[in-house]
Amino acid sequence: MEAFSPTPPDWINHAVHSFDFHCPQCRETARKAERVWINRRSPVMTEDYRRKWQEFYQCECGQGWWGWSSDRPPSDLTRANE
């Protein structure tokens, strides 16, 4: 998996920003992505001094998209009390 590679893959060059954190073409979530790359080389600082990164996804439909790590919805894999 190339998610943490320091070198960006070519497929991110045509990725579009998804403001609601899912594929803008077919509306699938990031879980359905075939590829992932996190731009950890260029974090952005938020107003409350937290870091956020661009997370790039290539959906199974072929669409590349990205969203901010801070916009990712909570996982349904964690328990409610965690």
N, C-alpha and C positions, 0 to 999 in steps of 0.2 A: 504494500500500500504506500502511496506517495504522500499521505496526509501531512507528514512532518518533514518532508524534504525541504532543504533550504532553497532549492531552485524551483521556481514556478513552472508548472507544466504548460505546454502550448495551448491546451484546451481552455484555459481560463481567459485567453485573449478576447473571446467573444461572449464572455459571461455577462449577464445583465443583473442589475441590483433588484432583488426581491424584497419589497418592504414588509411583507407579511410572512416571510421565512418559509416559502414553499415554491415549487417550480412554477414560474409564471405561465408556462405553456400548458402543462397537463394538471397542475394543482397538487401533485404528489408531494409528500413531506421529504425531508432530508434523508429519512431512513431508506427511501427507495433509490437513493443516489448510487450510481455505479462507481463513481470516483469522488474523492474528497481531497482538498488541499487547503491548509490553514496558513495564512500569511502571517507567520509569527515574527517576521523580520521588521514589520512596521506596525507596532501596536499604536493605538490612539488612546490618549488619556481623556477620560470623561470629566465632567464637572466635579465629581466627588473623588477624583484621583484614582479611579479604577481603570484598568486596561481593558480594551476590547480589540478584537482582531477581525479581519475579514475571513469568512469561511466560504470557500468555493465548493460548489457541488456540480457534478455532471449527472443529470437525471437519466433514467433508463430510456426516456423519450428522445434523448440526445441534446436537450437544452442545457446550457451551462448557466448557472446563476450563483449569486453570492448574497450573503447577509452578514450583519454584524453579530459577533458572538453574544453580545448583550441582548440581542433581539430574539435569540433562540428560545422557543417555548420550553417550559419545564418538561422533563422526561416523564413519561408515564411508566417507566421501569423502576422508579424509586417509590418507596413506600410513603404514604401520606404523612407519617410522623417524622420523617427524616428532614 
